[in-house]
């Protein structure tokens, strides 16, 4: 399967270039990283990422995770290279190689589906992750029939045929990933899940998710999508 791995990145950790090299060593040859307005001290990290073999796109200012993903999708469509699917992953070290491969294997088996790498959540989960996902899962199930416990996972497998729609789905920040699931459910695109390890580094300190503001944004996006057509 010809797959492009997409990683939005805002001020990633020093381990990020090593992660890129590990991905390439494991067969992920086409990697698109979007520098979403990181400050100047991070330029060396992105230079290393580019030297390792990834394509690096750049937003001059921070525009949000959704905007970064859409920038990558547009780039891949314009590149017009034979592609079957995308895998999206985060830059903060949460997604392990074995789990990224799990998503790839599921995509190969179900090429017309969206595949989510889903984490388990319990009381030991950092509050910023637990609160957002608990809220999102409730609305997803009760308003749209999307029965997945981890609606905000950044590890996703997406069919290439869905790319033109992905470029048009509204949302610039974390709500974009919710809008994606709502749109897929309305289009009757199967949403499948694979269990992945729950990895939090320093209480998920590297995450740019803002518990109150972004949880409210996610909740509002569920409510405002009611009645909206695809």
C-alpha positions as CSV (number, residue, x, y, z in Angstrom):
1,X,0.0,0.0,0.0
2,X,1.3,3.4,-1.0
3,X,0.9,5.5,2.2
4,X,1.8,9.0,3.1
5,X,2.4,9.6,6.8
6,X,1.4,13.1,7.9
7,X,2.6,14.8,11.1
8,X,1.5,18.2,12.3
9,X,4.1,19.7,14.5
10,X,4.1,22.7,16.9
11,X,7.4,23.1,18.8
12,X,8.1,19.3,18.9
13,X,10.4,17.7,21.4
14,X,14.1,17.1,20.7
15,X,13.4,13.4,20.1
16,X,11.3,14.3,17.0
17,X,14.1,13.8,14.3
18,X,14.9,10.4,15.8
19,X,11.2,9.5,15.5
20,X,11.3,10.4,11.8
21,X,14.5,8.4,11.2
22,X,12.8,5.4,12.9
23,X,9.7,5.7,10.7
24,X,11.9,5.7,7.6
25,X,13.9,2.7,8.8
26,X,10.6,0.9,9.3
27,X,9.5,1.5,5.7
28,X,7.6,4.8,5.9
29,X,9.3,6.5,3.0
30,X,6.8,9.3,2.3
31,X,6.5,11.6,5.3
32,X,5.0,15.1,5.3
33,X,5.6,17.2,8.4
34,X,3.8,20.5,8.8
35,X,5.6,23.1,11.0
36,X,2.6,24.9,12.4
37,X,4.2,28.2,13.3
38,X,6.9,27.0,15.7
39,X,9.3,29.6,17.1
40,X,12.8,30.2,15.8
41,X,14.6,27.9,18.4
42,X,12.8,24.9,16.8
43,X,14.3,25.6,13.3
44,X,17.2,23.2,13.9
45,X,14.8,20.4,14.7
46,X,12.9,20.8,11.5
47,X,16.2,21.1,9.6
48,X,17.1,17.7,11.0
49,X,13.7,16.3,10.1
50,X,14.2,17.5,6.5
51,X,17.7,16.1,6.3
52,X,16.4,12.7,7.5
53,X,14.2,12.5,4.4
54,X,10.8,14.1,5.4
55,X,9.0,16.8,3.4
56,X,8.6,19.8,5.7
57,X,5.9,22.4,5.0
58,X,5.6,25.6,7.1
59,X,3.0,27.9,8.4
60,X,4.4,31.3,9.2
61,X,2.0,31.6,12.2
62,X,0.3,29.0,14.3
63,X,-3.0,28.1,12.6
64,X,-4.0,25.0,14.5
65,X,-3.8,21.2,14.1
66,X,-6.8,21.1,11.7
67,X,-5.2,23.7,9.4
68,X,-1.9,21.9,9.4
69,X,-3.5,18.6,8.4
70,X,-5.4,20.3,5.6
71,X,-2.2,21.9,4.4
72,X,-0.7,18.4,4.1
73,X,-3.7,16.9,2.3
74,X,-3.7,19.8,-0.2
75,X,0.0,19.3,-0.8
76,X,-0.4,15.6,-1.4
77,X,-3.3,16.1,-3.8
78,X,-1.2,18.7,-5.8
79,X,1.8,16.4,-5.8
80,X,-0.3,13.9,-7.7
81,X,1.8,10.9,-6.8
82,X,0.3,7.4,-6.6
83,X,-1.1,7.2,-3.1
84,X,-3.6,4.8,-1.5
85,X,-3.9,6.2,2.0
86,X,-2.8,8.6,4.6
87,X,-1.8,7.9,8.2
88,X,-1.8,10.9,10.6
89,X,0.3,10.8,13.8
90,X,1.3,13.3,16.5
91,X,4.8,14.6,17.0
92,X,5.0,14.3,20.8
93,X,6.1,10.7,21.2
94,X,2.7,9.2,22.1
95,X,2.4,7.0,19.0
96,X,4.7,3.9,19.0
97,X,5.9,2.3,15.9
98,X,4.1,-1.0,16.5
99,X,0.8,1.0,16.8
100,X,1.4,3.0,13.6
101,X,2.0,-0.3,11.9
102,X,-1.3,-1.7,13.4
103,X,-3.2,1.2,11.7
104,X,-1.4,0.5,8.4
105,X,-2.3,-3.2,8.5
106,X,-5.9,-2.4,9.2
107,X,-6.0,0.0,6.3
108,X,-4.6,-2.7,4.0
109,X,-7.4,-5.0,5.1
110,X,-10.1,-2.3,5.0
111,X,-8.9,0.2,2.4
112,X,-12.3,2.1,2.3
113,X,-12.5,2.7,6.0
114,X,-11.2,5.2,8.5
115,X,-9.1,3.5,11.1
116,X,-8.6,5.0,14.5
117,X,-5.8,4.1,16.9
118,X,-7.7,4.3,20.1
119,X,-6.4,4.6,23.6
120,X,-7.9,3.4,26.9
121,X,-8.8,6.1,29.4
122,X,-9.0,5.7,33.1
123,X,-8.5,7.8,36.2
124,X,-4.8,7.8,35.9
125,X,-5.0,9.5,32.5
126,X,-3.8,13.1,32.6
127,X,-6.8,15.5,33.2
128,X,-6.2,17.4,29.9
129,X,-6.7,14.2,28.0
130,X,-9.3,12.5,30.2
131,X,-11.7,15.5,30.2
132,X,-11.6,16.2,26.5
133,X,-12.2,12.6,25.4
134,X,-14.9,11.9,28.0
135,X,-16.9,14.9,26.7
136,X,-16.3,14.1,23.1
137,X,-17.1,10.4,23.4
138,X,-20.4,11.3,25.1
139,X,-21.6,13.6,22.3
140,X,-20.3,11.4,19.5
141,X,-22.3,8.4,20.7
142,X,-25.5,10.2,21.7
143,X,-25.8,12.7,18.9
144,X,-24.3,10.9,15.9
145,X,-24.1,7.2,16.8
146,X,-20.3,7.2,16.6
147,X,-19.4,4.6,19.2
148,X,-15.6,5.0,19.7
149,X,-14.0,5.8,23.1
150,X,-11.2,7.9,21.7
151,X,-12.6,10.5,19.3
152,X,-9.6,12.7,19.5
153,X,-6.8,10.3,18.7
154,X,-4.3,11.8,16.4
155,X,-3.3,8.3,15.0
156,X,-5.6,7.8,12.1
157,X,-5.7,5.9,8.8
158,X,-7.6,7.6,6.0
159,X,-8.4,6.5,2.4
160,X,-6.8,8.7,-0.3
161,X,-10.1,8.9,-2.1
162,X,-11.5,10.8,0.9
163,X,-8.7,13.5,0.6
164,X,-10.8,16.1,-1.4
165,X,-13.4,16.0,1.3
166,X,-10.7,16.2,4.1
167,X,-9.5,19.5,2.5
168,X,-13.0,21.0,2.8
169,X,-14.1,19.8,6.3
170,X,-14.4,22.9,8.6
171,X,-12.2,23.4,11.6
172,X,-8.8,24.8,12.2
173,X,-7.8,23.3,15.5
174,X,-8.7,20.2,17.5
175,X,-12.3,20.4,16.5
176,X,-11.3,19.4,12.9
177,X,-10.8,15.8,14.0
178,X,-14.3,15.7,15.5
179,X,-15.8,17.2,12.3
180,X,-14.0,14.5,10.3
181,X,-15.7,11.7,12.2
182,X,-19.1,13.4,12.0
183,X,-18.7,13.9,8.2
184,X,-17.6,10.2,7.8
185,X,-20.6,9.0,9.8
186,X,-22.9,11.0,7.6
187,X,-21.3,9.6,4.4
188,X,-21.6,6.1,5.9
189,X,-17.8,5.6,5.7
190,X,-16.9,2.7,8.1
191,X,-15.0,3.8,11.2
192,X,-12.9,1.0,12.6
193,X,-10.6,1.0,15.6
194,X,-7.4,-0.7,16.7
195,X,-6.3,-0.6,20.3
196,X,-3.0,1.2,20.9
197,X,-0.9,1.8,23.9
198,X,-1.6,4.8,26.1
199,X,1.6,6.7,26.4
200,X,1.8,10.0,28.3
201,X,5.2,11.7,28.8
202,X,5.5,14.1,31.8
203,X,1.7,14.1,32.3
204,X,1.2,14.9,28.6
205,X,3.0,18.2,29.0
206,X,4.0,18.4,25.4
207,X,0.4,18.4,24.2
208,X,-1.0,21.8,23.1
209,X,-4.6,20.8,24.0
210,X,-6.1,23.4,26.3
211,X,-8.5,21.5,28.6
212,X,-11.2,24.1,29.2
213,X,-11.1,26.1,25.9
214,X,-10.6,23.2,23.6
215,X,-13.1,20.9,25.4
216,X,-15.7,23.7,25.0
217,X,-14.7,24.1,21.3
218,X,-15.1,20.3,20.7
219,X,-18.5,20.3,22.5
220,X,-19.8,23.2,20.5
221,X,-18.7,21.6,17.3
222,X,-20.9,18.5,18.0
223,X,-23.9,20.8,18.7
224,X,-23.5,23.1,15.7
225,X,-23.1,20.2,13.4
226,X,-26.7,19.0,14.1
227,X,-28.7,19.4,11.0
228,X,-25.7,20.4,8.8
229,X,-25.5,18.5,5.5
230,X,-22.2,17.1,4.1
